Amino acid sequence: MHDEWLNRWRERRIGWHEHEGNRALKSHWTATGRNVLVPLCGKSPDLMWLCRQGNTVTGVELSPIAAIEFFEDHELRVTEKDGVFEALDEPLRIVVGDYFAYDETGFDALYDRAALIALPASVRPGYAAHTHKLVDDDAFHLLVTLEYDQSRAAGPPFSVGKGEVTDYWPDLRRVESRNDIENSPPKFRSLDALYEVVWLGGA
Ligand SMILES: C[S@@+](CC[C@H](N)C(=O)[O-])C[C@H]1O[C@@H](n2cnc3c(N)ncnc32)[C@H](O)[C@@H]1O
């Protein structure tokens, strides 16, 4: 599975990447002054946006290409040691490696867009359990997931339903659901609907 992601980055098959960042993040995120964890972060400009809100930001990402490109895209001065890419002038870093081997704890905010839904059903319970270990229970949480008819199209990204999300995070509230079929990859275009769903929790 790791090779597939690393190959995607090498071959630039990164259709999930949002050049302008995520719309739902900008409308729903309210936390400032937090220590934010962004699992499976890619080179998302959302890292920069979260930092601009006065947060300290840690992304975790398998591909060094993503990390290098993130700092280039944002023209940030960076140092790298043992796979940790750290901005010199901003409280922002990307830890390159397997998220499941990353063990720093004490985060008081979580941002997950296209991380939970990037993983197959067999891996998702382990992802949620691991994230619970790293992130405080009362942390601010914002998750952006997708819901569509999984029997009519294959992931990734996978459809993750309401029941599954609340099994993992019982306190999360489903605050928005928007049919985003027009912006979806071609393989989903035969579906009637594909919902981008926003989940919020904590304070
Ligand atoms: C669908 S992309 C989403 C990226 C980012 N969250 C965004 O919104 O642009 C999933 C990312 O997770 C990374 N990834 C997959 N498995 C991982 C793992 N076990 N540890 C760390 N990163 C991983 C992939 O390389 C890819 O960049």
The ligand as an SDF file (V2000), in Angstrom:
LIG
                    3D

 27 29  0  0  0  0  0  0  0  0999 V2000
   -5.6490   11.2670   -0.5110 C   0  0  0  0  0  0  0  0  0  0  0  0
   -4.1180   11.9870   -0.0650 S   0  0  0  0  0  0  0  0  0  0  0  0
   -4.6720   13.3520    0.9370 C   0  0  0  0  0  0  0  0  0  0  0  0
   -3.5870   14.3480    1.2400 C   0  0  0  0  0  0  0  0  0  0  0  0
   -4.0310   15.5800    2.0410 C   0  0  0  0  0  0  0  0  0  0  0  0
   -4.7140   15.2270    3.2740 N   0  0  0  0  0  0  0  0  0  0  0  0
   -4.8730   16.4930    1.2090 C   0  0  0  0  0  0  0  0  0  0  0  0
   -6.0050   16.7790    1.5980 O   0  0  0  0  0  0  0  0  0  0  0  0
   -4.3850   16.9560    0.1530 O   0  0  0  0  0  0  0  0  0  0  0  0
   -3.5060   10.8110    1.1220 C   0  0  0  0  0  0  0  0  0  0  0  0
   -2.0470   11.0650    1.4790 C   0  0  0  0  0  0  0  0  0  0  0  0
   -1.6750   10.1810    2.5330 O   0  0  0  0  0  0  0  0  0  0  0  0
   -0.3610    9.7340    2.3170 C   0  0  0  0  0  0  0  0  0  0  0  0
   -0.2720    8.4560    3.0470 N   0  0  0  0  0  0  0  0  0  0  0  0
   -0.8640    7.2770    2.7380 C   0  0  0  0  0  0  0  0  0  0  0  0
   -0.5840    6.3440    3.6650 N   0  0  0  0  0  0  0  0  0  0  0  0
    0.1940    6.9440    4.6060 C   0  0  0  0  0  0  0  0  0  0  0  0
    0.8100    6.4950    5.8070 C   0  0  0  0  0  0  0  0  0  0  0  0
    0.6610    5.2340    6.2430 N   0  0  0  0  0  0  0  0  0  0  0  0
    1.5470    7.3840    6.5150 N   0  0  0  0  0  0  0  0  0  0  0  0
    1.6990    8.6690    6.1020 C   0  0  0  0  0  0  0  0  0  0  0  0
    1.1440    9.1460    4.9470 N   0  0  0  0  0  0  0  0  0  0  0  0
    0.4060    8.2900    4.2110 C   0  0  0  0  0  0  0  0  0  0  0  0
   -0.2270    9.6310    0.8000 C   0  0  0  0  0  0  0  0  0  0  0  0
    1.1040    9.6880    0.3610 O   0  0  0  0  0  0  0  0  0  0  0  0
   -1.0570   10.8430    0.3510 C   0  0  0  0  0  0  0  0  0  0  0  0
   -0.2580   11.9810    0.2110 O   0  0  0  0  0  0  0  0  0  0  0  0
  1  2  1  0
  2  3  1  0
  2 10  1  0
  3  4  1  0
  4  5  1  0
  5  6  1  0
  5  7  1  0
  7  8  2  0
  7  9  1  0
 10 11  1  0
 11 12  1  0
 11 26  1  0
 12 13  1  0
 13 14  1  0
 13 24  1  0
 14 15  1  0
 14 23  1  0
 15 16  2  0
 16 17  1  0
 17 18  1  0
 17 23  2  0
 18 19  1  0
 18 20  2  0
 20 21  1  0
 21 22  2  0
 22 23  1  0
 24 25  1  0
 24 26  1  0
 26 27  1  0
M  CHG  2   2   1   9  -1
M  END
$$$$
